[in-house]
Amino acid sequence: MAKEKKRKTPSTQGGKNKRAGSQFEREIAKELSMWIYGSPSVLRRHPTSGTEKDYGQGADISLFQSGYDPFNFFVEVKRGYKTDILNARKQILEWYTNTKEKNKKKYPTWIIWKLLSRGILFITDKKLNKVEELYTIQNLYIYDFKEVLNIKFKQLKI
């Protein structure tokens, strides 16, 4: 019996979409690194990003350089998805549930999502002072990523 050939779709091709996702993770790591530590190279995209991990620090982004305060956040970076924020409730809750299961050290969770047709969202299970949320979904607060980064990290109660 002939082996059935799997049809390649944008979600199964890997190649271009995976490279774009990895590049976006590197960009986010650099921005978060500047925001938290004042240096672009303290945080990095973890080399095994996108695979199952059991070490607990950072899903997609982790501390790269020693000598800095610990990075006690569990960051999941998402790019794409055709749904918009108003129709993404189920997807966001699924990401959050999956992230909480992988987060062995129970760090605060950050999901950073670049929508195809809009900006970048910062989704967390902690309410931020000094930043007005765009939406709330159950116990999750959704902010504009750029607005969050406009506030000095040490001024936010995270």
N, C-alpha and C positions, 0 to 999 in steps of 0.2 A: 504494500500500500504506500503510495507516494506521500511524502511528508507535506503537510499543509503549510504553505508559505504565509507567514504573518504579514499583514498589511502594515506598512510604516505610516504612522501618523505623527503630527508634531509632538505628541506626548510620548511616543515610543522611539523616536529617532535618536534621542540622546544628543549626539554631536553638537549642532548649532545651539539648541535650547540649553543644553547642559553647560556649554561654554558661556553663554549669556548669563545664566544663573550664577555660575562661579565668578564671573566678572562683577556682577552686582553684589555678591557677598563680599568680595574684596573691597569694593567701593564703600559699602556700609561699615565694614571693619575699620577702614581708614577714618571715616566720619565719626564713628563712635569713639575711636581712639583719640582723635583731636578733641572731641567734646569732653571726654572724661579725664584724660591724662595730659592733654596739651601737646601731644606728639602723634604723628600719623602712623607710627610703626609699633606701638605697644600692643595693640590688638591685631589679630590676623584671622583670616578665614582658616578654619581648621582643615588640615589636609584630607581628613576623612569625612568632610562635610557631606551629608546626605546618606551616610551609612549608620547602622545601629551602633550606639556607643554605650558604654557602661561606666565611664569615668566621671560623669556628672558635671563637668565644668564646660559650659558653652556648647550648644548643639552645633551651630555653624561658625561661631566666632569664639575665640578664646585668647587668653593672655599669652603673649609671645615673648615678652622681655621680662627678666627678673628685676627685682629692685623697685617695683611699683606696688601700690596697694592692690590687693586681690580684686579680681573681676568676678564678683559674685552674682552674676546674672546668667540666665539660660536664654540664649538668643537663637531664634529660628527665623531664617530669612526666606521669604517667598517672593517670586517674581512671576508676573503673568496672570493667567486665569481670566477667562473672558467675562466672568460675572462681575457686576459692579457691587459696590459696598452695600447698597440697599437690598440686594438679592443674595448676599454672601453669608448671611447669618449662620447657616448650617456648616458651611466650609470653615469659617472662623472658629466655631465651637469644636469642630473635628480637629483642626490644627492644635488648638489649645489642649484638648484632651490627650492627643498623641504626645505633645510636648511635655505635659505634666507626667506622663508615664515614663518618659525617658529621663526626666530631671531627677536624678538620684539624690542630689543634695538639697532638693527643694528650694532652689534659688528663685527669686522673682523672675517671672517669665516675660520676655519681650518677643513679640512676633512683629517683624518688619516686613511689610508687604507692598510691593510696587505693583499697582494696578496698571493694566495695559493702557487705559484711556485717561488716567488721572495721575495724581502725584503718589507719594509714598505715605503709607500709614504706619503708625506706631501703636501697637496693640499690647496692652499689659493688664495684669490682674491687680495692679496697684493704682489707686487714684493719685494723680500728680497735682501738687499745688502749683499755682502760677500759670497753668496751661488749661485752657478750656477744651473739654472733650468734644469731638464731633458727634459721636454716638456712644451709646452703651449697649452691650448685649450681655444679659445676665450679669455676671461679676467681672466683665471685661470692659475696659475703657479704651476708646479708639481716638487717637489724636493725629493731627497732621505732623509728620516726622520733622519737617523743617521748623515748625513752631516749637516743638519740644527742644530741638537743638539750639534754638535762639535763646533759651534760658540757660544760664550757667548750671552745670551739672550739680555743683555743691549747693545751689540754692533750691533744688528740687528735693522733696522728701520722697525718696524712692526706697 
